[in-house]
Amino acid sequence: MKNNTIGSSFDSFLEEEGIAEAVEAGAVKKIISVQLLDTLKKQNLTKTELAHRLETSRAAVDRLLDPDNESVTLLTLTKAASVLGKKLKLELV
């Protein structure tokens, strides 16, 4: 019996399952969340201070930093990056 999955890539598996775009979007959000948390730590800032700088609530910052919350807007991500002295960079490849 031949195993057709041997040699196939994970990317092709995700595409075959029809979930490649969703998985990639989730991964990107997780990476951004980790980068934001790392920046907060390096700048010795609290979530409360970030909320104050963003002129929003602590709950909104929790959503922003939640790696599983994919509903954060580009505007929010851009503003968060800006108040932390960073830039959000997106590109089509």
C-alpha positions in Angstrom: 0.0 0.0 0.0 1.5 3.4 -1.1 1.3 6.4 1.3 0.5 9.4 -0.8 1.4 11.9 1.9 5.0 11.0 2.1 7.0 13.8 0.6 4.2 16.2 0.6 4.7 19.5 2.2 2.8 21.0 5.2 1.9 23.9 2.9 0.3 21.6 0.4 -1.6 19.8 3.1 -3.0 23.1 4.4 -4.0 24.1 0.8 -5.6 20.7 0.2 -7.6 21.2 3.4 -8.6 24.7 2.4 -7.2 26.3 5.5 -3.8 27.7 4.3 -4.9 31.4 4.4 -6.5 31.1 7.8 -3.5 29.3 9.3 -1.1 31.9 7.9 -3.3 34.8 9.2 -3.3 33.2 12.6 0.4 32.8 12.6 1.0 36.4 11.5 -1.2 37.6 14.4 0.7 35.4 16.9 4.0 36.8 15.7 2.8 40.4 15.9 1.5 39.8 19.4 4.8 38.3 20.5 6.7 41.2 19.0 4.4 43.7 20.8 4.8 41.9 24.1 8.6 41.8 23.7 8.7 45.5 22.9 6.6 46.2 26.1 9.0 44.2 28.1 12.1 45.8 26.6 10.6 49.3 27.2 9.5 48.3 30.7 5.9 49.3 29.9 2.8 47.9 31.4 -0.4 47.0 29.5 -2.1 49.8 31.5 0.5 52.3 30.2 0.1 51.1 26.7 -3.7 51.5 27.0 -3.1 55.1 28.2 -0.8 55.8 25.3 -3.4 54.3 22.9 -6.2 56.2 24.6 -8.1 53.0 25.0 -9.1 50.5 27.7 -6.9 47.8 29.2 -9.4 45.2 27.8 -8.7 46.5 24.3 -5.0 46.1 24.9 -5.6 42.6 26.1 -7.4 41.8 22.9 -4.6 43.5 20.9 -2.0 41.3 22.7 -4.0 38.1 22.6 -2.3 35.9 20.0 -5.6 34.1 19.2 -7.6 37.2 18.6 -7.5 37.8 14.9 -10.1 40.6 14.8 -7.6 43.4 15.5 -7.6 46.0 12.8 -4.6 47.3 10.8 -5.3 50.7 12.2 -5.0 49.5 15.8 -1.9 47.5 15.0 -0.3 50.6 13.3 -1.2 52.9 16.2 0.2 50.4 18.7 3.4 50.1 16.8 3.7 53.9 16.5 3.2 54.6 20.2 6.0 52.0 20.9 8.3 53.7 18.4 7.9 51.0 15.8 6.4 50.7 12.3 4.0 48.0 11.1 5.3 46.7 7.8 3.1 44.6 5.5 3.9 43.5 2.0 2.4 41.5 -0.8 4.7 38.8 -2.0 
